[in-house]
Structure formats: structure tokens, C-alpha cells
Amino acid sequence: MTDYLKKFVLKGKKAVVAGGAGLIGREVVIALAQAGADVVIADTNITAGKKLVKGLVRSKGKVTFVTFDISQMDDMKGHVAAVVKNLKGIDVWVNCAYPRTADWGVLPEQVSAQSWRQNVDDQLSATALCCTTVADHMKKKGGTIINLGSIYGIGGGKFDIYNGTAVKPVPIIYSVVKGGIVNLSRYLASYYGCYNIRVNTVCPGGVADGQDPKFVKQYAGQTPLGRMARSEEIASTVLFLASDAASYISGATVMVDGGWTAV
Ligand SMILES: NC(=O)c1ccc[n+]([C@@H]2O[C@H](COP(=O)([O-])OP(=O)(O)OC[C@H]3O[C@@H](n4cnc5c(N)ncnc54)[C@H](O)[C@@H]3O)[C@@H](O)[C@H]2O)c1
């Protein structure tokens, strides 16, 4: 008989969470480490990354931190190789890093050419280059890559939910980048499937993080489940996709949005 629970166990697996010190990334780190994987938090935020490591010394899997800047595209090979060497292998790579320019969040009419270039480079091209570099390391024995998309990579924004709140409307670049991430994962799944490398996108809805209560109410009103997401709900989906329980899932776009995109 198949032992289904065993499929979720990541004992002996080596995992990297780029952006693992962030709101969603940290929960992904906790989930993977609880499942038994050795996890590297690869992030630019040294203070938050090291603090998270300290809090997870009793996890099943060993958790460590490395400084990793995904936007350093010119030396992606060197940076990824250093992380993989340190871990002594790579089975799971999760991209939760989200670099932003200083003008992040301005209205579509105000986005400069420079801002378009920089953000698309840092958020989309860098993720793509990171994925192909990581996949090279996975070619011998397979592996899985999980990219973070968004509901805004599937559809445009619902702008009225921002009315009268302190929250800035979703920026145009965000939608463009996240749409690209969804199809990036599909391309990679198709290209690297022959190496037993699975690539998927997890698309969260907005995660509750102390936003303006009026915004939370207006956002919640748009979702069938009537609330914002919790970062643990995104992490458990990533854990599933990282595990053997998802061994036949590749190229998928998994919505974790309380039904936002269903209506
Ligand atoms: N929070 C949400 O509501 C939400 C909703 C949908 C999708 N997402 C997506 O989920 C992912 C994670 O979002 P989050 O809310 O945890 O973001 P966050 O800002 O809390 O975390 C991002 C992490 O990336 C790190 N980072 C920034 N620049 C980096 C770089 N150049 N190299 C490496 N690390 C870098 C930051 O230090 C931070 O730890 C993003 O792709 C985001 O678009 C988030």
C-alpha cells in the first residue's frame, strides 16, 4: 500500500529559498525544514535571515543563511554554484525574492523607461537566469523549482479596492512581471522535463500583513472565502509542490487566492 504521508517528507533533500527572509519566504523555509529538508535562506537581508536561522535551530532539517542577490545577473553562475556547493547538492529551489526599485508603486503614467528596464531585469530576467542556472545543477538527478507568481499575473488589478485606503494600487510592472513568471515556469517545465526537473508557479492572493483595515475589508469582499491569505497557506502549497506528493505536477499555475480568480 502507498504510504501517502511519507510522500511529503523531505528528509535528505537540499532546498534553497531565495528571498527566504521575507513574509512568504520565511514560512516556506519553516515548512521545508519541518518536513526534514536542509534549507538555505538565500537573501540580501542579512539581519532577518540570521534571526530566522536562530529561531529554527530545532527544526528537523538544518537551516543556514547565505547572502544572495538575485539581481547580480552577471555572476549568477558563480553565486548559485557557491550555494549548491555549500549545501552539497540541490533538490528544491524556491524563488520568493522580490527586489524593487525606489520608485516602486507609481501609477502607470509615471513609470520611466529606466524603471521598466530595471524592474523587469531584477524581477523577471534575473529569476529566469536563476532558474536555468539552478536547472543545470539539477540535470543529473532531477529536482524541482517553484516560482512565486500572483493573482495579478493572471488578471489585471481590481482598482476600486484601493479607494480611500493607504494602500497603493498594484503597479503595472508587477502584473507584467508576474504574467512572465507564469509562462517562464511553463517553458522551463517543458524544456527540462526530460531531466526529471519539475517547475511550477504558485500564485498567491494578497497576504494579510497589517494593511489598512479598510483595504482588508474591500479586498476580502472580492474573494469567495471572504478574507486575505495567510503566509502559511502559501507555504503549505510550496511544500506540497516540493514533495514527491506532487511528482507528476509540472508547468502548473497553482492559485492560492481564496477563489479570487474563480469569479
Ligand atoms: N505578500 C503578498 O501579498 C504576495 C501576494 C502575491 C504574490 N506575492 C509574491 O510572493 C513573493 C514573496 O513576497 P513577499 O510578500 O514575501 O515579499 P517580501 O518583500 O516580504 O520578501 C521578499 C524577500 O526578498 C528579499 N530580496 C529583495 N531583493 C533581493 C535580491 N536582490 N536578492 C535576494 N533577495 C532579495 C527581501 O530581503 C525579502 O526577504 C514575491 O514574488 C511576491 O510578488 C506576494
The ligand as an ORCA input file, in Angstrom:
! r2SCAN-3c Opt
* xyz 0 1
  N       2.776     39.303      0.038
  C       1.783     39.153     -0.829
  O       0.634     39.555     -0.590
  C       2.027     38.471     -2.149
  C       0.938     38.199     -2.957
  C       1.151     37.588     -4.169
  C       2.420     37.256     -4.566
  N       3.471     37.544     -3.762
  C       4.805     37.188     -4.236
  O       5.455     36.334     -3.329
  C       6.861     36.584     -3.332
  C       7.330     36.903     -1.932
  O       6.594     38.041     -1.493
  P       6.724     38.596     -0.010
  O       5.440     39.236      0.320
  O       7.268     37.551      0.882
  O       7.798     39.737     -0.236
  P       8.799     40.363      0.837
  O       9.143     41.715      0.337
  O       8.252     40.228      2.219
  O      10.073     39.412      0.742
  C      10.931     39.457     -0.342
  C      12.281     38.975      0.127
  O      13.176     39.129     -0.987
  C      14.388     39.651     -0.477
  N      15.100     40.331     -1.562
  C      14.880     41.578     -2.052
  N      15.755     41.821     -3.040
  C      16.516     40.713     -3.186
  C      17.575     40.353     -4.035
  N      18.032     41.218     -4.953
  N      18.112     39.123     -3.935
  C      17.660     38.233     -2.996
  N      16.667     38.525     -2.134
  C      16.099     39.753     -2.236
  C      13.985     40.601      0.639
  O      15.064     40.861      1.521
  C      12.860     39.810      1.282
  O      13.361     38.952      2.288
  C       7.069     37.725     -4.331
  O       7.373     37.188     -5.587
  C       5.716     38.389     -4.370
  O       5.483     39.075     -5.563
  C       3.307     38.148     -2.552
*
